Amino acid sequence: MPSPNIAFLCSSLSFGGLEMNLVKIAAWMRQLNHAAKVFTIENSPIFNYARENNIPVATIKKHRKYYDFQEAFKLLKLFRHR
C-alpha cells in the first residue's frame, strides 16, 4: 500500500504554537514514511521554520480569510499535481 500524501496548509504570518505544531506533525508524518508537505506563504515564519527542519514546502499567495473560492481551486490543482 503506498503511503498517503499529506498537505498541511497555513497562510498565517504569525508564528506561535499552532504553526510550530504543524511543522512538528509534518516531520512526524515524514518519519512514518508519509509524503508530507507544507503549503504556506513564501518567507513567512512557518515557511522558514519548515525549511530549517527539512520539510518540503510549496508557496501559496496570501488569500482572503473566508470564502476565497478562486484560491481554493488553485490549491486543489496543486494538491492533485503532486
N, C-alpha and C positions, 0 to 999 in steps of 0.2 A: 504494500500500500504506500503510495507516495505521500510525503509529508505535506501538510497543508501550507498554503501561502497565507500569511497573516499580515494585514496592513494596520498600522497604528496612525491615526490622523490627529494632528494637534496644530491648530492655527493660532495658538496663544503666543503672544510676545512676552509673556511673563515667564518666570522660572521659579517654581516652588515645588511642593511635594507631589502634586499631580503630574507635572512634567518629568520630574526625576523618576517617579514610579513607572511611568510609561516606558522610559528607556530601560529601566531595570527589568521590566516584564518582557520587553522585546529581546533583551540579552538572554534572559532565561529561556524564552521560546527558541532562540537560536541554539542554545546549549542542548535542547531537546531535539535538535535537527529539523526544526521547522524553519521555513523561509519567512523570516520576519523583516519588515521594512517600515521605517518611519516616514510619513508624509507630513512635511512641515514647511514653514516659511524660511527661505534662504537667509542665513546669517542670524536667525533668531537664537535665543539661548538654548532651546531644545535641539536645534539643528547642530550647533557646535558641540553640545554635550553628547549627542548620539554619535557624531563623528569621532569624538575623543574616545568613545567606548566601542569603536569599530562596528557600529550598527549601520547597515545600509540606509541611506537617506534619499528621498525624492523630494524635490521642491514643488511647492504649490504657491499660488498667489493668495494674498490676503483677501478674504471674501466677507460678504455681509454676515452678520451674526445669525440671522434667521431667514429661511426660505430662499436661499440662493441656489435655485434650481439649475441655472446655467453652469455654475461651478460644480455642482453635484454631478452633472452629466460628464463634465471634463474629468472628474475624479474617477468615475465609473470606467471611462476609457483607459485611464492609467492603470487601474486595477486589472482590467481584462488584458491589457498589453503585456503584463508581467507574466 
